[in-house]
Amino acid sequence: MAGPDRGRIRSAQARPATGARTIDHAVWGMMKSLSRPRLAVAVVGAGQRAGIGRHVAAVRDDAAVSAVVDSDPVGLDRGRTLFGDVQTFASHRDLIAARAADAAIITTPDDTHADIAVDLLRAGVACYLEKPLATTLADADRVLAAAAESGTPLYVGHNYRHAGVVRAMRGVIERGEIGEVKAIWVRHFVGHGPDYYFKDWHADRSRTGTLLLQKASHDIDIVHYLARGYTRRVVGMGDLMVYGEVADRRERPGQTMADWFSLANWPPASNTGLNPVVDVEDVSMMLMTLDNGVQASYQQCHFTPDYWRNYTVIGTQGRLENIGDTAGGVVRVWNRRHDWQIHGDAEHPIEGVTSGHGDADVATMAEFLGLVIDGAPTVVSPVAARAAVAAGALAAQSLRDGSRPRDVPPLARSVLDHFAATTRSPV
């Protein structure tokens, strides 16, 4: 569909007019029903996360990856390996000039997200933007404003909302098993931290900002999702405790994480080949006060031996806690008064994959394409993605400034109204 019909995408999510915008389902339906080529999708950035583009063909027969964009020839070769005989471009601007895509999956480094997304949105190319939305609150607001002003669909890949452990916890809350949520505590054991985040650009705060964005944005979003509110005040603390002392550093041109990942890279200080610049914290903690009064905390450590997340959600009539965060794990609920016991008063098995969040990736891609092709409302909202950036970025500012509290500035009402029409969940 790349070419003249692309204008329909720009006008379909919302009309670029003053005030509240509502989705035009007739236009979306026409897009689906007209006899036309499949939705042309470009993958922008052929790095570690580019593989999510393979889910396009798995979830829709009316969309296909037809182009790959990467500034590195090695990346373009990787794109051809992933997607076959597709068009290739050295920059997203070349893609726009060629009118070669109706939609784009942006999987470039975090610090490039905002500029690429703004250009594509203004050109009428619907965007799946890998989380985090941006590395600064100002850039996050700039992306949302571009989507609202152009009317082009924007979706941010907060896939963890679709993970089995999150579905199980949300179900407990919605069924009223623990009453009204009042407190949430998250402990994040990032056992793969050295390989995931300290051997490439992620270790450089000028590229990442903070791992409270690149890594914690998943969990900040889930805190908001479970609490049904957004952070309004945040305090952070943290430090670079281990990896700053590792002297073995190197550039890794053309490589991705799969080239160096190994469980044998242990103990943490024995890791080699770290990024030349390592200045992000490997331990970070944050306290959050949400706009509905819920209190929350989040902690991450990148030199633990194990790799998983542990949530505790406390309500007015009980609490839940997950033991394990993939299939085989369980969400335990205690909602009767008693002394310590290892098993819950009720237990809910976690369904889905046994490692990672591949099933959630499939669900988010289906949701994105449903938005673009059918005009279907989504569980994940760009407003929620902005809230995660706000909390994480301001927590990093706080931890680097003596743990002074930071307040989250409000988002423009016109932008809130624009996205309200396309989201099933109010948070």
ZIDA-V620911 format. One line per field, one symbol per residue. psi: psi as a letter, one per 30 degrees, with the letter a starting at -180 (. if undefined). A space follows every 10 residues. Layout:
psi=???
This chain:
psi=fkbefffeee feekkilkak kkkjfeeeee eefkjlllkj kkjjjhbeff fffffefffk ggkkkflkkk fkeeeeeeee eegbilkkkf lfeeeeefhg kflkjjhlle ffeeeeeeee efggjkkjjk llelfleeee eeeeeeeeef gkkkkkhiff fgkeeeeeee eeeffgfgak kfkkkkkjji fgeeeefgga fffjffefdk ffdeefeeee eeeeeefhlk kfkkkllalj eefffkfjll likfllefff kkffikleff klhlkekjgl kfkkkkkkkl fgfkkllkkk kghlfljlkj kkkkafgall kkjlgakfak jkkjgkklak keklfkkjkk lalfkaheee eeeeeeeeee eeefgkllek kfeeeeeeee eeeeeeeefg hghkkkkkll kkeeeeeeff fgkekf.
